[in-house]
Structure formats: structure tokens, C-alpha cells
Amino acid sequence: VMVWTMTQSKPTKELCSYRPTATLLGLRTIAGIVFPYITAILAVVVAEAMLWSQPWYEQLKPLDDIHLLPSQWMLRGDNYDSAIGMIALILALVNTAYVNTYGGRFRQNILWNWKINLVYAVFLFALFWLLLTPASEFNCIYRVNCDTKHSLQAGDLTVLAAFSAGGIGGCFLGPQVKIWQEEMTQAGWNKTEYWLPEPAHDCLPPLGTHTTPVESPEISNFGCVGPNNCYAPGFRWQVAIVFVAYILINHWFVKFVLQGPISATLRRRQKCGDRALFGETIEGSGQNFSEGVDVDETASDPDLQIRI
């Protein structure tokens, strides 16, 4: 949907004095691709470093730590790290799509494209809602700030369940499951497979087993009930600041580097360089450089730098 809205910006009424970038491998094009990619990686690295320093953080390797079954591979994302990665990925895609729709001097102001502004606002609202709000059925659709209680209840959201990676209405297999599984093994769980929570038993260990109570802070924390990947309230806002900084930096880069005064300065320098390179006449044209020859100030394609 957002890709379609990108095409809805109208052209300006008057032609610009220079053409848009014409090469796929020019500096301008490559910079527009690499910059959001690198800044997104940096945002994830910073957010993950902050996460790993939290006292409540528990790393989880689903296949090794809780022996997740092959049929449950969609639930490998039930951990603290995957939630940050999911938000960062969607945020990078949405924000890059938006800033690439500015259009510079070739299209009307992006504010006139109400379709992309609406979609952009909805995406940003949804992503920051997932990050900043307590556990809910909506959060469990996307497995962010989700707990076992609301994961079970999310089974009633039949329409939204179509947008989930899996596990709707089932147990949340967060890092806390490892505690119960180890206790079940020590208690003599003698079945061929490791114990895993089941919705039929409310995702709790069997009655009569001596395991850590679900109300214990080791299992339930920050208002979440049962195994979860809920973040501490203060940490949520810290990560939100990192993502807001990522958004603003990319808007700044497009407006002030690719389309602003920095690119204008580079165009002027390229024009002076073209004059010095080609001299007063252009070979084969028979014309003076200053007479009827227009230098393309974008300098993004050496084969199209000069128009006679």
C-alpha cells in the first residue's frame, strides 16, 4: 500500500533547471540507499546494547534453551531481542519510503500527498504503540510486549490474527519458560520430549509439580502474567528515543544533504569543474562553452553532464 502512495505525488507546474539523477550507481543514488541502511543498523545496535545491559534481560536461544519443536519455528521470535528487531525493520522500511517521496524540486511538496502521510502516520503510531504500551491482545499479534495471558486472549481477534507470524491464541514461549522446563526435568519429567506449555493447561506446569509460581517476579514482571517479553517502562522510552533519532536523522539527510544546501554546493562545484575540464569549447560542437551549452548541475551521470 505504501509503495502505491509513493507514486501519488504530483509533479511541479514548472520544470526544474536540472534533471533528476539518471544513473543507478551514482553517488547520490548509492548514498540514498546506504545511509538509511547504516543508520538502521546503528539504531538496532544501540537498542540491543541498551537491552543487554538491563538486569531483567534474559537471552533466549529457542532451539537450545527451551528445545522448541520444529513445528513451532514461528514462535522463535518470542524473546526480547526479536521484538526490537521487528520494530526497527518495519520502521526503516516505512521511514525510507517516506523520505524518498520528498521529490526535491521535481514534485509538489509531500504534504499535498495526503495518502502517504496517512499511511506513514498509521505505521508510526502502530509501531510506537507496540513499543510503549503494556501487554495487550494487539501487542501479542506482533509479539511485542506480549505475555501468556494476552497471547491466549488474542485468539479472539480473528481478523487481526491474519497479520500475525503465528502463535495467536497459543502460549507465549518467552525466556521464562526455561525456568519451568528445567524444574520439570529436575522433578523427573520422564516423557520423550521436553516439557513445553500447552493452551489446554493455561500454559502452566502440570498441577502437583513443584515449580516457580506464575506470580513470581522470575516469571511475571512489569504487569505481565506468565512468560513474556515485556520491557520495563523506562526502557521502552529509551528505545523510543533511539528510534525517533533514527527518523529525524534520515529526514535531515534527505532534506539537507541530498536535496538541500549541501547538494546545491556540490552541483556548483561540479559545474566549475566541468568548465575547467572542457575549456572554452567542446570538441565536435564548434560552440563556445558560454554560448548555448548548458551544464547539468546534478553531475550524477558523466555521459549526460552536458546538454548542447
Residue frames as qw, qx, qy, qz and C-alpha x, y, z in Angstrom:
[[0.000, 0.886, 0.464, 0.000, 0.00, 0.00, 0.00],
 [0.288, -0.820, 0.072, 0.490, 2.72, 2.48, 0.93],
 [0.432, -0.115, 0.574, 0.686, 4.61, 1.85, -2.31],
 [0.203, 0.637, 0.637, 0.384, 1.48, 2.84, -4.20],
 [0.158, -0.934, -0.265, 0.179, 1.07, 6.03, -2.17],
 [0.467, -0.483, 0.286, 0.684, 4.65, 6.98, -3.08],
 [0.323, 0.214, 0.622, 0.680, 3.53, 7.29, -6.70],
 [0.021, 0.794, 0.604, 0.064, 0.71, 9.67, -5.88],
 [0.249, -0.657, -0.015, 0.712, 2.83, 12.82, -5.53],
 [0.532, 0.796, 0.287, 0.042, 2.14, 15.23, -8.40],
 [0.623, 0.174, 0.095, 0.756, 4.86, 16.94, -10.49],
 [0.124, -0.566, -0.154, 0.800, 5.55, 20.63, -10.09],
 [0.482, 0.790, 0.318, -0.206, 3.95, 23.02, -12.58],
 [0.323, 0.883, -0.327, -0.095, 7.31, 24.24, -13.87],
 [0.917, 0.190, -0.231, 0.264, 10.32, 22.22, -14.99],
 [0.596, -0.717, 0.136, 0.334, 13.43, 22.39, -12.83],
 [0.254, 0.871, -0.378, -0.185, 16.68, 23.83, -14.22],
 [0.068, 0.460, -0.884, -0.052, 18.37, 20.43, -13.89],
 [0.751, -0.034, -0.538, -0.381, 17.27, 16.84, -14.34],
 [0.816, -0.475, 0.237, -0.227, 16.78, 14.13, -11.70],
 [0.354, -0.517, 0.766, 0.142, 19.52, 11.60, -11.08],
 [0.761, 0.419, -0.264, -0.419, 19.87, 9.40, -14.17],
 [0.470, 0.394, -0.786, 0.077, 22.31, 6.71, -13.04],
 [0.854, -0.386, -0.293, -0.189, 21.71, 3.66, -10.87],
 [0.831, -0.199, -0.230, 0.465, 25.24, 3.65, -9.47],
 [0.197, 0.709, -0.097, 0.671, 25.82, 7.36, -8.93],
 [0.252, 0.107, -0.625, 0.731, 27.00, 8.76, -5.63],
 [0.415, -0.164, 0.142, -0.884, 23.62, 10.34, -4.95],
 [0.813, -0.096, -0.383, -0.428, 21.71, 7.09, -5.53],
 [0.681, 0.031, -0.666, 0.303, 24.11, 4.94, -3.53],
 [0.064, 0.169, -0.507, 0.843, 24.12, 7.43, -0.65],
 [0.582, -0.176, -0.011, -0.794, 20.33, 7.39, -0.58],
 [0.869, -0.084, -0.451, -0.187, 20.41, 3.61, -0.19],
 [0.625, 0.112, -0.603, 0.483, 23.38, 3.14, 2.12],
 [0.055, -0.363, 0.375, -0.851, 22.61, 5.92, 4.62],
 [0.716, -0.313, 0.061, -0.621, 19.23, 4.58, 5.87],
 [0.905, 0.014, -0.425, 0.019, 20.69, 1.06, 5.88],
 [0.497, 0.237, -0.544, 0.634, 23.69, 2.00, 8.01],
 [0.239, -0.350, 0.319, -0.848, 21.69, 4.22, 10.38],
 [0.838, -0.241, -0.178, -0.457, 19.12, 1.44, 10.87],
 [0.818, 0.039, -0.505, 0.273, 21.88, -0.99, 11.82],
 [0.223, 0.302, -0.466, 0.801, 23.31, 1.56, 14.24],
 [0.537, -0.360, 0.086, -0.758, 19.88, 2.08, 15.81],
 [0.918, -0.164, -0.313, -0.178, 19.48, -1.67, 16.32],
 [0.655, 0.177, -0.518, 0.520, 22.99, -1.98, 17.77],
 [0.056, -0.355, 0.372, -0.856, 22.36, 0.84, 20.24],
 [0.721, -0.297, -0.030, -0.626, 18.94, -0.53, 21.23],
 [0.911, -0.051, -0.408, 0.024, 20.31, -4.05, 21.67],
 [0.449, 0.269, -0.529, 0.668, 23.25, -2.81, 23.72],
 [0.341, -0.355, 0.271, -0.828, 20.82, -0.99, 25.99],
 [0.864, -0.189, -0.213, -0.415, 18.69, -4.14, 26.22],
 [0.813, 0.086, -0.518, 0.251, 21.59, -6.42, 27.14],
 [0.217, 0.313, -0.506, 0.774, 22.55, -4.10, 29.99],
 [0.586, -0.433, -0.025, -0.685, 19.15, -4.42, 31.68],
 [0.229, -0.323, 0.839, -0.372, 19.08, -6.52, 34.88],
 [0.718, 0.173, 0.495, -0.458, 15.85, -8.25, 33.83],
 [0.599, 0.541, -0.432, -0.402, 17.11, -9.23, 30.37],
 [0.712, -0.189, 0.676, -0.011, 17.34, -12.95, 29.65],
 [0.269, 0.458, -0.653, -0.540, 18.87, -14.17, 26.41],
 [0.783, 0.120, 0.534, -0.295, 16.99, -16.98, 24.73],
 [0.196, 0.348, -0.782, -0.478, 18.11, -19.44, 22.07],
 [0.776, -0.009, 0.112, -0.620, 14.80, -21.24, 21.45],
 [0.846, 0.236, -0.457, -0.143, 16.21, -24.41, 19.88],
 [0.518, 0.250, -0.691, 0.438, 18.83, -24.97, 22.59],
 [0.091, -0.235, 0.540, -0.803, 17.38, -23.33, 25.70],
 [0.605, 0.061, 0.447, -0.656, 13.75, -24.48, 25.62],
 [0.271, -0.030, 0.930, 0.245, 14.08, -27.18, 22.93],
 [0.517, 0.430, 0.102, -0.733, 11.43, -25.68, 20.69],
 [0.689, 0.219, 0.688, 0.070, 9.82, -28.19, 18.35],
 [0.248, -0.011, 0.569, 0.784, 10.33, -27.84, 14.57],
 [0.002, 0.628, 0.710, 0.317, 6.56, -27.37, 14.18],
 [0.248, -0.885, -0.323, 0.227, 6.79, -24.28, 16.41],
 [0.585, 0.052, 0.119, 0.800, 9.51, -22.47, 14.49],
 [0.027, 0.721, 0.293, 0.627, 7.24, -19.42, 14.10],
 [0.547, -0.818, -0.162, -0.078, 7.50, -18.93, 17.88],
 [0.749, -0.003, -0.142, 0.647, 11.26, -18.47, 17.82],
 [0.150, 0.541, 0.021, 0.827, 10.60, -14.75, 17.98],
 [0.577, -0.736, -0.288, -0.206, 9.09, -14.96, 21.47],
 [0.696, -0.266, -0.219, 0.630, 12.01, -13.19, 23.12],
 [0.164, -0.829, -0.126, 0.520, 13.27, -9.71, 23.97],
 [0.304, -0.373, 0.478, 0.734, 15.64, -9.32, 21.01],
 [0.243, 0.341, 0.769, 0.483, 13.26, -10.18, 18.17],
 [0.026, 0.843, 0.511, -0.168, 10.75, -7.54, 19.26],
 [0.154, -0.769, 0.160, 0.600, 13.30, -4.76, 18.83],
 [0.288, -0.156, 0.715, 0.618, 14.44, -6.18, 15.52],
 [0.218, 0.569, 0.764, 0.211, 10.87, -6.32, 14.18],
 [0.001, 0.911, 0.281, -0.303, 10.11, -2.71, 15.10],
 [0.240, -0.635, 0.381, 0.628, 13.42, -1.49, 13.68],
 [0.336, 0.087, 0.782, 0.518, 12.90, -3.35, 10.40],
 [0.167, 0.731, 0.644, 0.149, 9.39, -2.03, 9.74],
 [0.137, -0.889, -0.104, 0.423, 10.39, 1.46, 10.89],
 [0.320, -0.425, 0.514, 0.673, 13.33, 1.51, 8.48],
 [0.274, 0.323, 0.776, 0.468, 11.18, 0.42, 5.54],
 [0.039, 0.843, 0.536, -0.015, 8.38, 2.88, 6.28],
 [0.215, -0.841, 0.027, 0.496, 10.64, 5.84, 7.01],
 [0.349, -0.254, 0.594, 0.679, 12.82, 5.24, 3.95],
 [0.238, 0.528, 0.731, 0.360, 9.76, 5.04, 1.74],
 [0.041, -0.912, -0.369, 0.178, 8.52, 8.36, 3.11],
 [0.258, -0.746, 0.219, 0.573, 11.74, 10.36, 2.83],
 [0.353, -0.057, 0.697, 0.622, 12.27, 9.05, -0.71],
 [0.192, 0.686, 0.670, 0.209, 8.95, 10.63, -1.65],
 [0.159, -0.686, -0.120, 0.700, 10.05, 14.18, -0.95],
 [0.593, 0.648, 0.425, 0.219, 10.78, 14.63, -4.65],
 [0.446, -0.222, 0.116, 0.859, 13.01, 17.69, -4.25],
 [0.166, 0.465, -0.060, -0.868, 12.24, 20.37, -6.84],
 [0.135, 0.039, -0.811, -0.568, 10.63, 17.94, -9.27],
 [0.312, -0.475, -0.800, -0.191, 7.42, 17.12, -7.41],
 [0.342, -0.714, -0.098, -0.602, 4.95, 19.01, -5.28],
 [0.192, -0.481, 0.641, -0.566, 5.50, 19.25, -1.55],
 [0.295, -0.046, -0.954, 0.029, 4.94, 15.86, 0.09],
 [0.191, 0.210, 0.612, -0.738, 2.31, 17.41, 2.36],
 [0.552, 0.258, -0.181, -0.772, -0.02, 17.54, -0.65],
 [0.550, 0.084, -0.805, -0.207, 0.17, 13.75, -0.91],
 [0.577, -0.409, 0.327, -0.627, -2.32, 13.01, 1.85],
 [0.951, 0.000, -0.250, -0.183, -2.32, 9.28, 1.09],
 [0.700, 0.236, -0.519, 0.430, 1.30, 8.68, 2.03],
 [0.079, -0.449, 0.438, -0.775, 1.03, 10.99, 5.03],
 [0.785, -0.289, 0.063, -0.544, -1.92, 8.99, 6.31],
 [0.948, 0.054, -0.311, 0.053, -0.20, 5.63, 5.83],
 [0.454, 0.413, -0.497, 0.613, 3.03, 6.95, 7.34],
 [0.336, -0.454, 0.353, -0.746, 1.21, 8.27, 10.40],
 [0.908, -0.200, -0.062, -0.363, -0.67, 4.98, 10.90],
 [0.848, 0.184, -0.415, 0.272, 2.54, 2.95, 10.72],
 [0.233, 0.432, -0.494, 0.718, 4.41, 5.21, 13.14],
 [0.567, -0.409, 0.214, -0.682, 1.51, 5.25, 15.58],
 [0.960, -0.100, -0.178, -0.193, 1.20, 1.46, 15.50],
 [0.725, 0.280, -0.469, 0.420, 4.93, 0.85, 15.94],
 [0.064, 0.394, -0.489, 0.776, 5.33, 3.21, 18.88],
 [0.739, -0.334, 0.046, -0.584, 2.09, 1.90, 20.37],
 [0.938, -0.003, -0.344, 0.043, 3.56, -1.61, 20.34],
 [0.543, 0.323, -0.472, 0.615, 6.76, -0.35, 21.93],
 [0.030, -0.352, 0.371, -0.859, 5.34, 1.91, 24.64],
 [0.686, -0.321, -0.034, -0.652, 2.13, 0.23, 25.80],
 [0.481, -0.298, 0.776, -0.279, 1.66, -2.65, 28.28],
 [0.109, 0.006, 0.963, 0.246, 0.76, -6.14, 27.13],
 [0.587, 0.331, 0.228, -0.703, -2.48, -6.45, 25.17],
 [0.787, 0.304, 0.537, 0.006, -4.09, -8.68, 22.56],
 [0.515, 0.855, -0.054, -0.026, -2.92, -6.27, 19.83],
 [0.128, -0.782, 0.609, 0.033, 0.67, -6.42, 21.11],
 [0.634, -0.198, 0.747, 0.003, 0.55, -10.21, 21.03],
 [0.767, 0.605, 0.186, -0.103, -0.47, -10.20, 17.37],
 [0.500, 0.784, -0.311, 0.197, 3.03, -8.84, 16.65],
 [0.880, -0.207, -0.283, 0.320, 4.74, -10.50, 19.66],
 [0.303, 0.429, -0.261, 0.810, 5.98, -7.22, 21.14],
 [0.232, -0.224, 0.489, -0.811, 5.44, -6.51, 24.86],
 [0.751, -0.128, -0.426, -0.488, 3.36, -9.67, 24.95],
 [0.285, -0.331, 0.805, -0.401, 2.65, -12.10, 27.79],
 [0.027, -0.091, -0.990, -0.105, 0.98, -15.50, 28.09],
 [0.226, 0.491, 0.648, -0.537, -2.31, -14.14, 29.39],
 [0.386, 0.657, -0.006, -0.648, -2.91, -11.84, 26.43],
 [0.122, 0.327, -0.822, -0.450, -1.44, -14.31, 23.93],
 [0.122, 0.268, 0.953, -0.076, -4.22, -16.74, 24.87],
 [0.257, 0.656, 0.459, -0.540, -6.85, -14.00, 24.67],
 [0.127, 0.524, -0.405, -0.738, -5.58, -12.84, 21.27],
 [0.188, 0.114, 0.936, 0.275, -7.18, -15.93, 19.73],
 [0.251, 0.682, 0.615, -0.305, -10.46, -13.97, 19.70],
 [0.147, 0.737, -0.178, -0.635, -9.00, -11.39, 17.29],
 [0.771, 0.244, 0.568, 0.154, -9.74, -13.47, 14.23],
 [0.502, 0.855, 0.095, 0.086, -9.28, -10.65, 11.71],
 [0.041, -0.900, 0.433, -0.031, -6.00, -9.29, 13.09],
 [0.776, -0.318, 0.538, 0.082, -4.71, -12.83, 13.56],
 [0.808, 0.528, 0.206, 0.164, -4.20, -12.97, 9.79],
 [0.299, 0.879, -0.254, 0.272, -1.38, -10.42, 10.17],
 [0.577, -0.678, 0.447, -0.091, 0.49, -12.38, 12.84],
 [0.293, 0.540, -0.782, -0.101, 3.54, -14.54, 12.31],
 [0.665, -0.097, -0.736, -0.083, 1.92, -17.27, 14.39],
 [0.310, -0.063, -0.740, 0.594, 1.03, -18.34, 17.88],
 [0.358, -0.257, 0.024, -0.897, -2.22, -16.41, 18.15],
 [0.818, -0.294, -0.101, -0.483, -4.34, -17.97, 20.82],
 [0.881, 0.011, -0.419, 0.218, -1.43, -20.12, 21.93],
 [0.670, -0.644, -0.091, 0.358, 1.17, -19.93, 24.67],
 [0.236, 0.921, -0.279, 0.134, 3.91, -17.32, 24.68],
 [0.940, -0.099, -0.108, 0.309, 7.21, -19.19, 24.82],
 [0.052, 0.935, -0.233, 0.261, 9.32, -16.46, 26.36],
 [0.357, 0.512, -0.687, 0.372, 12.65, -16.80, 28.19],
 [0.478, -0.380, 0.526, -0.592, 10.85, -17.63, 31.46],
 [0.941, 0.065, -0.155, -0.294, 9.77, -20.99, 30.02],
 [0.569, 0.438, -0.638, 0.277, 13.36, -22.11, 30.52],
 [0.224, -0.387, 0.639, -0.625, 12.93, -21.85, 34.30],
 [0.812, -0.035, 0.270, -0.517, 9.86, -24.10, 34.32],
 [0.861, 0.354, -0.345, -0.120, 11.35, -26.56, 31.85],
 [0.337, 0.459, -0.723, 0.391, 14.49, -27.03, 33.93],
 [0.424, -0.253, 0.598, -0.631, 12.40, -27.52, 37.07],
 [0.893, 0.126, 0.033, -0.431, 10.20, -30.07, 35.30],
 [0.721, 0.417, -0.547, 0.080, 13.26, -32.02, 34.14],
 [0.072, 0.405, -0.733, 0.542, 14.72, -31.99, 37.66],
 [0.626, -0.127, 0.423, -0.643, 11.36, -33.18, 39.02],
 [0.429, -0.067, 0.899, 0.057, 11.60, -36.29, 36.85],
 [0.641, 0.531, 0.009, -0.554, 9.67, -35.40, 33.71],
 [0.507, -0.246, 0.802, 0.201, 10.11, -38.77, 32.01],
 [0.711, 0.605, 0.311, -0.179, 8.48, -38.27, 28.65],
 [0.763, 0.198, 0.312, 0.530, 10.43, -38.49, 25.42],
 [0.283, 0.661, 0.153, 0.678, 10.13, -34.76, 24.71],
 [0.218, -0.028, -0.412, 0.884, 10.95, -31.78, 26.88],
 [0.009, 0.691, 0.667, -0.279, 8.00, -30.15, 28.62],
 [0.091, 0.148, 0.226, 0.959, 6.51, -27.13, 26.87],
 [0.303, 0.273, 0.461, -0.788, 3.45, -25.07, 27.86],
 [0.025, 0.309, 0.845, 0.436, 0.11, -26.02, 26.31],
 [0.302, -0.251, -0.094, -0.915, -3.03, -23.89, 25.91],
 [0.665, -0.342, -0.599, -0.284, -5.14, -26.77, 27.20],
 [0.647, -0.431, -0.475, 0.412, -3.48, -26.33, 30.61],
 [0.098, -0.988, -0.118, 0.022, -3.48, -22.49, 30.51],
 [0.540, 0.678, -0.326, 0.378, 0.21, -22.66, 29.58],
 [0.427, -0.704, 0.447, -0.350, 1.11, -23.63, 33.16],
 [0.171, 0.319, -0.927, 0.101, 3.11, -26.56, 34.50],
 [0.588, -0.299, -0.710, -0.246, 1.02, -29.61, 35.50],
 [0.561, -0.660, 0.109, -0.488, -0.72, -29.45, 38.84],
 [0.921, -0.385, 0.049, 0.027, 1.19, -31.02, 41.67],
 [0.765, 0.292, -0.117, 0.561, 4.62, -30.18, 40.32],
 [0.450, -0.754, -0.113, 0.465, 6.93, -28.04, 42.42],
 [0.511, 0.415, 0.248, 0.711, 7.74, -25.20, 40.05],
 [0.152, -0.125, -0.164, 0.967, 8.19, -21.46, 40.43],
 [0.230, 0.659, 0.630, -0.341, 4.74, -19.85, 40.88],
 [0.384, 0.604, 0.439, 0.543, 3.45, -17.87, 37.95],
 [0.172, -0.964, -0.179, -0.090, 3.13, -14.83, 40.24],
 [0.693, -0.459, 0.106, 0.545, 6.86, -14.87, 40.95],
 [0.127, 0.884, -0.192, -0.406, 8.91, -11.96, 39.55],
 [0.344, -0.345, 0.775, 0.403, 11.05, -14.59, 37.84],
 [0.324, 0.363, 0.832, 0.266, 8.06, -15.46, 35.65],
 [0.093, 0.833, 0.486, 0.248, 5.80, -12.41, 35.64],
 [0.391, -0.389, -0.117, 0.826, 7.07, -8.82, 35.65],
 [0.000, -0.135, 0.205, 0.969, 6.14, -5.26, 34.64],
 [0.559, 0.233, 0.228, -0.762, 2.44, -6.08, 34.84],
 [0.611, 0.275, -0.615, -0.417, 2.71, -9.08, 32.53],
 [0.783, -0.237, 0.449, -0.359, 1.40, -12.50, 33.52],
 [0.941, 0.119, 0.304, 0.087, 3.31, -15.65, 32.65],
 [0.618, -0.104, 0.398, 0.670, 6.27, -15.99, 30.25],
 [0.260, 0.925, 0.244, -0.134, 6.64, -12.76, 28.33],
 [0.613, 0.188, 0.096, 0.762, 8.93, -10.32, 26.54],
 [0.119, -0.942, -0.288, -0.121, 7.62, -7.20, 28.29],
 [0.481, 0.376, -0.226, 0.759, 10.06, -4.30, 28.64],
 [0.308, -0.501, -0.466, 0.662, 10.46, -2.12, 31.71],
 [0.183, 0.907, 0.375, -0.060, 8.54, 1.18, 31.28],
 [0.183, -0.855, 0.243, 0.421, 11.69, 3.31, 31.45],
 [0.454, -0.208, 0.708, 0.500, 13.47, 1.14, 28.91],
 [0.436, 0.619, 0.633, 0.162, 10.60, 1.48, 26.45],
 [0.114, 0.976, 0.100, -0.154, 11.03, 5.25, 26.38],
 [0.360, -0.644, 0.506, 0.447, 14.79, 4.95, 26.00],
 [0.480, 0.120, 0.758, 0.425, 14.36, 2.77, 22.90],
 [0.301, 0.826, 0.476, 0.010, 11.68, 5.14, 21.59],
 [0.089, -0.907, 0.174, 0.373, 14.19, 8.00, 21.77],
 [0.423, -0.316, 0.696, 0.486, 16.69, 5.95, 19.75],
 [0.407, 0.437, 0.743, 0.302, 14.10, 5.28, 17.05],
 [0.142, 0.940, 0.262, -0.166, 12.93, 8.91, 16.96],
 [0.240, -0.735, 0.409, 0.486, 16.56, 9.95, 16.48],
 [0.452, 0.021, 0.774, 0.442, 16.83, 7.49, 13.59],
 [0.325, 0.740, 0.582, 0.082, 13.72, 9.00, 11.97],
 [0.003, -0.961, -0.035, 0.275, 14.91, 12.59, 12.32],
 [0.388, -0.530, 0.551, 0.514, 18.44, 11.86, 11.09],
 [0.438, 0.227, 0.758, 0.427, 17.12, 10.31, 7.89],
 [0.210, 0.886, 0.413, 0.000, 14.73, 13.20, 7.27],
 [0.194, -0.873, 0.206, 0.397, 17.64, 15.61, 7.79],
 [0.493, -0.249, 0.655, 0.515, 19.90, 13.66, 5.43],
 [0.405, 0.514, 0.667, 0.356, 17.42, 13.80, 2.54],
 [0.076, 0.944, 0.321, -0.006, 16.34, 17.43, 3.04],
 [0.181, -0.935, 0.218, 0.211, 19.74, 18.97, 3.74],
 [0.445, -0.425, 0.677, 0.403, 22.22, 16.62, 2.05],
 [0.440, 0.240, 0.781, 0.371, 20.53, 15.01, -0.95],
 [0.181, 0.730, 0.557, 0.353, 18.12, 17.85, -1.73],
 [0.265, -0.922, -0.205, 0.192, 19.32, 20.82, 0.29],
 [0.042, 0.958, -0.263, -0.111, 22.25, 23.23, 0.52],
 [0.552, -0.459, 0.647, 0.257, 24.89, 20.52, 0.57],
 [0.655, 0.332, 0.619, 0.278, 23.81, 19.05, -2.77],
 [0.316, 0.937, 0.149, 0.012, 23.46, 22.58, -4.21],
 [0.244, -0.837, 0.437, 0.221, 27.06, 23.33, -3.23],
 [0.613, -0.156, 0.716, 0.293, 28.24, 20.11, -4.85],
 [0.577, 0.653, 0.469, 0.144, 26.37, 20.98, -8.05],
 [0.125, 0.982, -0.109, -0.087, 28.07, 24.37, -8.21],
 [0.409, -0.625, 0.615, 0.254, 31.47, 22.80, -7.69],
 [0.666, 0.173, 0.684, 0.241, 30.77, 20.25, -10.41],
 [0.449, 0.856, 0.256, 0.026, 29.74, 23.00, -12.79],
 [0.065, -0.912, 0.373, 0.157, 33.02, 24.81, -12.17],
 [0.565, -0.331, 0.721, 0.228, 34.88, 21.55, -12.65],
 [0.666, 0.497, 0.540, 0.133, 33.10, 20.96, -15.96],
 [0.277, 0.958, -0.033, -0.058, 34.13, 24.39, -17.18],
 [0.258, -0.751, 0.583, 0.170, 37.74, 23.72, -16.23],
 [0.664, -0.057, 0.731, 0.146, 37.63, 20.26, -17.79],
 [0.594, 0.562, 0.541, 0.193, 36.06, 21.15, -21.14],
 [0.352, -0.165, 0.190, 0.902, 37.55, 24.61, -21.54],
 [0.236, 0.390, 0.007, -0.890, 36.04, 27.26, -23.75],
 [0.623, 0.260, -0.415, -0.609, 34.85, 24.90, -26.49],
 [0.776, -0.088, 0.588, -0.211, 33.52, 21.40, -26.64],
 [0.152, -0.307, 0.802, 0.489, 35.18, 19.11, -29.11],
 [0.119, 0.281, 0.891, 0.336, 32.97, 18.50, -32.10],
 [0.078, 0.741, 0.605, -0.280, 30.39, 21.11, -31.18],
 [0.359, 0.417, 0.263, 0.793, 32.03, 24.17, -32.64],
 [0.279, -0.838, -0.281, -0.376, 30.38, 26.24, -29.93],
 [0.099, 0.485, -0.507, 0.706, 31.75, 28.38, -27.19],
 [0.294, -0.214, -0.865, 0.346, 31.02, 26.93, -23.74],
 [0.066, 0.351, 0.442, -0.823, 29.12, 30.01, -22.75],
 [0.407, 0.247, -0.271, -0.837, 27.03, 30.05, -25.91],
 [0.776, 0.055, -0.296, -0.554, 24.12, 27.66, -25.85],
 [0.595, 0.093, -0.783, 0.156, 25.75, 24.98, -23.75],
 [0.601, -0.581, 0.116, -0.536, 24.03, 24.06, -20.52],
 [0.276, 0.296, -0.866, 0.292, 25.90, 22.07, -17.90],
 [0.716, -0.445, -0.461, -0.278, 23.78, 19.63, -15.95],
 [0.144, -0.678, 0.472, -0.544, 24.41, 20.58, -12.35],
 [0.900, -0.342, 0.092, -0.256, 23.50, 17.20, -10.90],
 [0.191, 0.654, -0.732, 0.024, 26.72, 15.64, -12.14],
 [0.745, -0.205, 0.562, -0.296, 25.26, 12.24, -11.34],
 [0.861, 0.288, 0.402, 0.118, 25.86, 10.74, -14.80],
 [0.329, -0.510, 0.403, 0.685, 29.12, 11.60, -16.65],
 [0.315, 0.232, 0.738, 0.550, 27.55, 10.68, -20.00],
 [0.008, 0.761, 0.569, 0.311, 24.75, 13.22, -19.53],
 [0.389, -0.533, -0.256, 0.707, 26.55, 16.06, -17.83],
 [0.033, -0.366, 0.223, 0.903, 26.41, 18.37, -20.84],
 [0.458, 0.619, 0.637, -0.031, 23.44, 19.25, -22.99],
 [0.226, -0.150, 0.356, 0.894, 24.05, 21.17, -26.22]]
